[in-house]
Amino acid sequence: MNNALILLIIIPLITGMVLIIFRKKIVFHRVASAAALLVTSIISLILIYQVKTKGIQSLQLGGWEAPFGISFVVDMFSALLLLTTSLVAFACLGYAFRSIGTEREANYFYPLYLFLITGVYGSFLTGDLFNLFVCFEVMLISSYVLLSLGGTKIQLRESIKYILINVLSSSLFLVGIAYLYAVVGTLNMAHLSARIAEVGQDGVTTTVSLLFIIVFGLKAALFLFYWLPGSYSAPPTAIGAIFAALLTKVGIYALFRTFTLIFYHEPQITHLLLGIMGVATMVLGAFGAIAFSDIKRILTYNVIISVGLIIAGLASYSLIGITGSINYLVHDMIIKALLFLIGGTIISLTGTDKLGEVTGLIRTHPYLGWMFFIAALSVSGIPPLSGFLGKVFITKGTFEAGYYWLGGVGLMTSLMVLYSVMKIFMNAFWGETNLSQEMEKGTTKGVMFPIVLLTMLTVLLGVGAEAMQPYVKIAADDLMNPLHYIHAVLGSNSLQ
């Protein structure tokens, strides 16, 4: 048994509950929230070490053996995502200290933030589909309130759309769970994998898998992304950044987990469909990114593009394609948070998100400008920054699978990504300065540390990519070999 797994859920959950009691102690809220995320970062590092040295770790709550009890499981894939989540959440929390406002802080911002992180951690750790649904709902309910917190007109309008879409996807999720349980008789992921491998993935099971593509596709903004641009651009910067970094990634994680562990027997149907949806997502997202002329819309459409690219590696269903997706997924969680934080800072300084209304910020804020330049190169996959290696491996994986159209679209949309983010840089930072520091609407005081932290992380992921690859290789090997996961959870019961 490994109690560190449950601590990742208990620490932010209990901390959030305690903070509700001390509503007016804002300084305590800040310190306790930051401490909780630092502790979970340390625990995530410990889990990475344990998985590397001892293999996949599992915990059966209450002493009930799998598949009858509640299972928590961590392999290298989920461990890397847990650590990245902790670091990104800590950075966005630090940005919120100076930007979120006292009104939102007094109305339970920090407890809600921790509950959202609890749901994300739980989604990465749970070993059965029903508890995945529960963790999704913990995350989503927190996000509903965070999105609407403040009560502005645009927030309330986008909240309605966001809630309706997610209620629909959650309802379909329950339907899929019910059908799968009726067919297979279990919801434990390892047990599902063993049983479907034993009896085969027939037409009914494949049909159920297509329903899960719709469910997780809605949550990941895979093709069905109408709700995302408005929902991610409506809330304050810190909230928008954590949404962009984490929420779609949980849907992506669910797709990877289910279509490498459970529904991997008919890739010519399921994975091909994922590839087609990935292409459509990349193309439509790229058109949106280059068409709009406001910062928030450009950045939100770049979130959509990255979803399609990551799924392209899954669609290839090859070791190198999966390796690329893991590399790019970790990179994307960091870089999207960084872009949203810098974009929000630009808007705070200028009072507008319309490109062309303010230019020359690099003269008054050179560090901010050059960090955005680094982020722009990284998100576009320019070497030696962190986005490069993932894109190379994903493209190679799609070519090896014979999906040249999929890899080609990924390369084409990378150029469109570069154009869209450089459009922000050239308009907002380059040119003659028409806004003096005295005329600025906001300040960078107190918000530069999280931006610097995330910039350093993306640079380190790029130049230190070789050091990270042994861990990514373990994660990819485990995803491509479901028996590793099955034996870690079920042990001697793996064939029963």
N, C-alpha and C positions, 0 to 999 in steps of 0.2 A: 504494500500500500504506500502511496505517495501523498502525504497530506499537503504538500506544496500546491497541488492542483486546486484543492478546495480553498486554500488561502487566497488565491488570485480572485476568487469570487467573493469570499467573505469580507476581505479588507475594504474594498470600495463600497460594498453594500452596507456593512455596519457603520462605516464612517459617514456615509450619506444619511443614514437613519439618525445617527447622533446629531449631525448638523441641523436636522429639522427641529430638534428640541431647542437648540440654541440659535434661534432664528436671527437675533439682532447682533450676534457676536461675529461680525464680518471678518475681522482679522483672524479669529479662530477658524472660520470657514476656509480662508485662504491657506493658512498654515497646514491645517489638517488635510485638505484636499491635495496639496502639493506633496505632503509626507506620504499619503496613501499611494500616490502614483510613483513616487521614488521607491517605496518598498516593493510594489508590484514589478517595477523594472528589475530590481535585484532578484526577486523570485524568478522572473522570466529568464534571467541569465543563468541561474542555478538549474532551471529546467533544461535549457539548451545544453549545458554541460552533462546533465544526467542522461539525456537522450543520446548524446554523442558517445558516452562511455558505456551506457547500460542498455541502450535501445529504447523503444517506445515504452512510455510509462502509463500506467492505468491505475485508477482508483475506483473501487466498488463501494459505494456508500452503504452504511448499515450492515456490512458484512455479507450482503446478498451477492452470490456469485452471478456474473454475467451468464446469460442475457436477462436474468430475472430482476436484478436490481438496477439502480441508477449508476451508469458508468460515466466516468470522466477520463478522457484519454488525451495524451499529448505526444505527438510525434514531432519531428524536426520542422515540418511545414507549419504546424500550428504554433510551435514554440517561437519560430522566427517572427510570426505575425503578432504574437503576444508581446514580444519585446518591442517591436516597431510601434505597436499600439500604445504602449506605456510611454515611450519617448515622445511620440507625436502628441499624445494627450497632455503630457507635462508641458510641452512647448506652447500649445494652444491655451492651456490654463494660465501660464505666465502672461501671455498676451492679454487674456481676459482681465487680469488684475487691474490694468490701467485703462481698459477700453470698454468693458461691458456695462459700466454705470452702476451707481449705488441702488437705483430702483430695482434693477434685475437681481442684483446681489441680495437685496432684502427679500426678494420673492423666490427664494430657494434655487437660485441658479446653480450653486455649487453642489447641493444634493442631487439635483437633476442630472448634472454633468457626470457625477460619479455613478448614478444609476445607469446612465447610457453606457459608460465604460464597462460596468458590470455585465450588461447584456452582451456587449462585444466579446468580453473575455469568455463568458459562458458559451457563446456560439462557437468559439474556437476550441473549446474544451469538451463539450458534451459528446457523448458516445452513442446517443440514440436520437431518432428523428423527432419524437414528441418533445423532448427537452430542448432540441434545437428550435422548435416552434415557440416554446416558452421563453427562451433567451431572446429570440427575435422580438417577441412582444415586449419584453422588459426594455430592450433598446428602443423600439419604435414608440412606445408610450412616452418615454422620456424625451424622445426627439419631437413628438407632437407638441409638448409643452414648451420645450426650448425654442422651437420654431415660432410659436405664437407669443412667447414671453416678451412683453413690451406693448403688445396690442396695436401696432400700427396697421393702417389699412392694407398695405401690401402683404404684411405678415399674415393677417387673418384670411385674406383672399387665397394666398398660396397654401396656407394650412389646410383649408377645406379640400383643395385638390390633392395635396399630399396624403391626408388622412384617408380620403375615399379610395385612392389607389392602393394604399397599403392594407386597408380593411379588406378590399377585394382579393388581394394576393394572399392575405392571411386565411381568408375563407377557402380559397382554392388549395392552400397548403393543408388545411384540415381534411379537405376532401381527398387529396392525394394520400395523406397518412392513413385515412380510413380504408381506402381501396387497397393500399399496399399491405396493411395488416390483414385484411380479408383474404388476400391472395397468398401471402407468405406466412402469416401468423406470428410475426415479431416486428419490433421497431428498433431493436439494437442494431447499430450499423454493421458491426462485425458479424453478427448473426445473420443479418440480411444478406451480406456478401457471401457468407458460406452457403446459405440455403439456395440462393439464386445460382451460384456457381455449380451446386450439386444437381439441381433439377433443370437448369437452363433458363435463359431469358426468353420467355415465349411472347406471343403477341400481346397478351393482356399486360404483362409486366412492362413491355416496351411502351405501351400506350400510357401506363402510369408514369413512366419515366418522362414522357413528353409533357405530361401535366407538371412535373417538377421543373422542367425547363421553363415553362411559362411562369411558374411561381417564383423561382429564383431569378429568372430573367427580369421580372418586374422589380424585384428588390435590388438587383444589380444595375438596373437601367440598361440592360442588354436589349437593344432594338426598341423596347417599350419604354422610352425615356421621356415622354412628353411632360411628365410631372417634375423632372429634375431641375431644369434651368431656373424656373421661378422659385422653387423651394430652396435651393442652395444660395440664391442671390438675395433673398428677402431678409434673413436674420442678420444680426450683427456679425462682424468679421470673425471673431473667435468661434462662434457657433457655426458659421458657414464653413470655416476651415476644418473643423473637426468632422462635420458632415461629409465634406469632399474627401477627406483623408480616410474615413472609416466606413461609412454606411454602405456605400456600394461595394466595398471590399468584403463585407460580410456575406453579401449575396454571391460574390465571385467565389469566396471560400466554399460556400455551400455547393455551388456547381462543381468545383474541383473535387470536393469530398465525395459527393454522390456519384459523379461520373468517372471516378477512378477507382472507387471502392465497391459500389453497388451496381450501377448500370453501365458497365464497360464492355458488355458482350456483343452489342450490336452497334459498333462505332460507325458503320456505313449509314446508319439512320440517325442515331442520337448526336454523334460528334460532328457529322456532316451538317446537320441542322444548326448546331452551335456555331460552326464555321460560317455558314450563310448569314446567321444573325449577327455574328461578329463583323463581317464585311459591311452589312447594312448599317450597323452602329458606327463604325469608323467613318464611312462615307458621309452619312447624314450629320454626324457630329462635327466633321471637318468643315462641311459647308456652313454649318451654324457658326463655327469659330471664326471663319474668315468673313462671314457676311455682316456680323454685328460690329458696332463701333463703340460699345461701352465695355468697360473692364470686366464687370461681373459676368456678363453674358459670355464673353470670350473665354473666361476661365472655366465657367460651368460647362461649356461645350467641350473644352479640353478634358474634363472629367469623363465625359461620355466617350470620347475617342479612345482613351486609355482602357476603358472597359472592353471595347471590341478587340483591342490589340492583345490584352491578357488572355481573353477567351480564345484567340487564334492559336496560342500555344497549346491549350487544352484540346482544341479541335484536331490538331495534328496527331495527338495521342502518341507522341514519341518522347523518348527520354530527353532529348535535347530541347524539344519544344516546351516540355513541362519545366525543364531547368530554366529556360528563358522566361517563362511566365512567373516563376517564383522570384527570380531576380528583379523582374520589372514590377511585380506586385509590391515588394518591399520598397523599391525605389519610388513607386508612384504614391504610396501612402505618405512618404516624407515630402516629396516635391509638390504635391497638390496642397498640402497644408502650408508649405512655404509660399507658393504663388498666391494663395488666398490671403495670407497674412500681409504680404507686401502689397498686393492689390488693394486690400482694405486700408493700409496705411497711406497709400497714394490718395485714395478717396477722402480719408480723414484730413489730410494736409490741404487738399485743393477744394474740398466741398462739392466735388462732382466726379462722376465716373465716365463722363463723355470724353472720348479721345479728341484731341485738337483744341480743347478749351484751355488747357494748361500745358506748357512745354518748359524744357530746360531745368527740370528738378535735379538733374545730376550735379548742377553747379552748387546748389544749396544742400543737397543730400547725396553726396557722391557714394558713400558706403551703401546706402539703400539701392541706388541705381546699379552699381556693379554687382550687388548680390542678386538683383532681379535678372541681370544679364547672365549670370552663372546659372540661375534657375531656368531661364529660357533655353540655354544651350543643353542643359541636362534633360529637360522634358522632351526636347527634340531628338535626343539620342546622339548628341555630338560627343565624340571621345575627347578626353578620357573620363568624362563624368558618368554618373551612375545609370543613366538611361540607356547608354550605348550597348553594354553587354547583353542586357535582356532583349533588346530589339534584334541584335544579331542572332542570338540563339532561337528566338521565336521564328524569325525569317528562315533560318536554316531548317528548323523543325518542320515548318509548313512545306518547304521545298522537298525535303526527304519524304514527306507523306504524299507527295504528288499534288499538293494544293498550291500550285504556283500562283493562282489567282488570289489566294488568301494572303500569301506573303507579299505579293506585288502591291496589293491595296494597302498593306501595312506600311510599306516603304513610301508609297505615294502620299498617304495621309501624314507621315512624319514630316514631309516638306511643308504640308499645309499647317501643321502644328507650329513649325518654326516660323512660318510667315505670320501666324496669328499672334504669337507671343512677342515677336520682334516688332510687330505693329504697336503694341503697348509701349515697348521700350523706346522706339523711335519717336513716338508722339508725346509720351509723358516725360521722358528724361532728356531726350536730345533737343537740339534747337536753342533758340534764344529764351532766356528766363523772363517770364512775364508775371511771376509771382514771388515777391520778396518774402523773407522769413517773417517780417512784420505783418504781411497780408495773409499768412497761412491760417486756415481754420482750425487746425489741430497741431499735434506735436508728436515727435518720435520718442520723446522721453519716456522711458519705462517699457517700451515695446521692442527695442532693438535686440535684447538678449535672446528671446525665442527665435527671432529671425536669423540671428547669427548662428544659434545652435543648429537649426535645421539646414542652413547653408553648409556648415561644417560637416554635417552628417552626409549630405548628398555628395560633397567632394570626397569624403573618406570612402564612401561606398564605391566611388569610381576608381580612385587611385589605389584603394586597398581591396579591389575586387577579388584578387587572387586569394587573399586570406579568408574571404567569405565563402569561396566556392566549395570547400569540403563540406560545409554545413548545408549548402544548397543541394549538393550532390546526394547527401543522405536523404534530404527531404524528397527529391525527385525519385530516388530509388524506392523509397517507401510508398510513394503514390503509385508508381508503376508496378509494384509487387504487393497486391492486397493481402497476401498471406502473412506478411509482417504484422500488419495491423490486426488481423484476425487472431493470430497466435498470441499477440500481446494482451488482447482483451479476453479471449475465451480459453486460452491455454489448451488443456487436454480436451475441452468440450468443443473444440473448433469444428468438428465434423458431426456434431450431434444435432 
